[in-house]
Amino acid sequence: MHSDTWRAMVKKVSAICVTGQFKRLQRELEELYRRAGVPEPAVQAYQDALLSLLADDDDAVSMMSH
């Protein structure tokens, strides 16, 4: 990826990570993962919440495919 694409992706990820929607999803997933005995539930929840919200964002998906 070009540096401009990386900057745009970092900006997009940063914007997602500070939203209430991200934080709620992360907390919900972490609790579910903790109950299910998933190793490192906080890390897994963070990754899954971010991936989920990035996948919902058409611009982010387009950036990742280039």
C-alpha positions as CSV (number, residue, x, y, z in Angstrom):
1,M,0.0,0.0,0.0
2,H,1.1,3.5,-0.6
3,S,1.7,5.8,2.4
4,D,-1.4,7.8,1.6
5,T,-3.5,4.6,1.7
6,W,-1.9,3.7,5.0
7,R,-2.6,7.1,6.4
8,A,-6.2,6.9,5.3
9,M,-6.6,3.4,6.8
10,V,-5.1,4.5,10.1
11,K,-7.4,7.5,10.2
12,K,-10.4,5.2,9.5
13,V,-9.4,2.7,12.2
14,S,-8.8,5.5,14.7
15,A,-12.2,7.0,14.0
16,I,-13.9,3.6,14.5
17,C,-12.0,2.8,17.7
18,V,-13.3,6.0,19.5
19,T,-16.9,5.5,18.7
20,G,-19.5,4.3,21.3
21,Q,-20.6,1.6,18.8
22,F,-17.1,0.1,18.8
23,K,-16.7,0.3,22.5
24,R,-20.1,-1.4,23.2
25,L,-19.5,-4.1,20.7
26,Q,-16.0,-4.8,22.2
27,R,-17.4,-5.0,25.7
28,E,-20.2,-7.3,24.6
29,L,-17.8,-9.6,22.7
30,E,-15.3,-9.6,25.5
31,E,-18.0,-10.8,28.0
32,L,-19.2,-13.5,25.6
33,Y,-15.6,-14.6,24.9
34,R,-14.7,-14.6,28.6
35,R,-17.8,-16.8,29.4
36,A,-16.9,-19.2,26.5
37,G,-13.3,-19.5,27.8
38,V,-11.7,-17.9,24.7
39,P,-8.0,-17.3,25.3
40,E,-7.2,-13.6,25.6
41,P,-10.8,-12.5,25.4
42,A,-10.0,-8.7,25.5
43,V,-7.6,-9.0,22.5
44,Q,-9.9,-11.2,20.5
45,A,-12.9,-8.9,21.2
46,Y,-11.0,-5.9,20.2
47,Q,-9.9,-7.5,16.9
48,D,-13.3,-8.9,16.1
49,A,-15.1,-5.6,16.9
50,L,-12.7,-3.7,14.7
51,L,-12.9,-6.2,11.9
52,S,-16.7,-6.2,12.0
53,L,-17.0,-2.4,11.8
54,L,-14.3,-2.2,9.1
55,A,-16.2,-4.8,7.1
56,D,-19.3,-2.6,7.3
57,D,-17.4,0.4,5.9
58,D,-17.3,0.3,2.2
59,D,-14.4,2.8,2.0
60,A,-12.2,0.7,4.3
61,V,-13.0,-2.5,2.4
62,S,-12.0,-0.7,-0.8
63,M,-8.7,0.5,0.7
64,M,-7.8,-3.0,1.9
65,S,-8.4,-4.5,-1.5
66,H,-6.0,-2.2,-3.3
